[in-house]
Amino acid sequence: MKYIKKRQKILYGIRQIEVAFMFQMQVDNEIKLRMLSARDADSLFEITMQSKEYLKEWLPWLDDIRSPSDSMAFIKNSFLIYNNRQGITAGIFLNEQLVGVISFNKLDFNNKIGYIGYWLAKHHQGKGIMTKSVAALVSYGFEELSLNRIDIRAASGNWPSRAIAERLGFRKEGCLRQAEWLYNRHVDHVIYGLLKEEWKSKQAYG
């Protein structure tokens, strides 16, 4: 994996947001993670709409995305969060094509904890893309951000998301009952946690 750091100035209308280092990671020869920019708004909207009904099963925000301007607002907000050191949001690019989103939804530097979330377009499921992307972000969190713990929380019935956490060595630590209102029902959240020392041991012994 290769970490890329670039100083960038992102222009949104009349407001310029200066980003100290724009997050980018080369996961392998085909997969790259990088922060989304204004030029990605149309692509983000397109893949969101293409997978809308599929994603709605476990994600609560799909009805809020009605036009490319909504995707643009999401991207703009992600830069503000990044600049405030509260989180990192990146697009997942397969051969330069946007196929999903991955993020540290929250970064708690006081307690050295990061909370990871992710989604992938329906037609790119089952190819190992997300497992590789999450593993890369976990490594970045422990090695570059000096985190001690990383959390993944998934709806109890979201088996593909849970499988990624378990595949990467996260431990199931508990269940929050009726933790989220999802359109017309409450869903439980399963909490997965991984410590830096556990990740290092897993990397050392494969």
Secondary structure, 3 states (H helix, E strand, C coil): CEEEEEEEEEEECCEEEEEEEEEEEECCCCEEEECCCHHHHHHHHHHHHHCHHHHCCCCCCHHHCCCHHHHHHHHHHHHHHHHCCCCEEEEEEECCEEEEEEEEEEEECCCCEEEEEEEECHHHCCCCHHHHHHHHHHHHHHHCCCCCEEEEEEECCCHHHHHHHHHCCCEEEEEEEEEEEECCEEEEEEEEEEEHHHHHHHHHHC
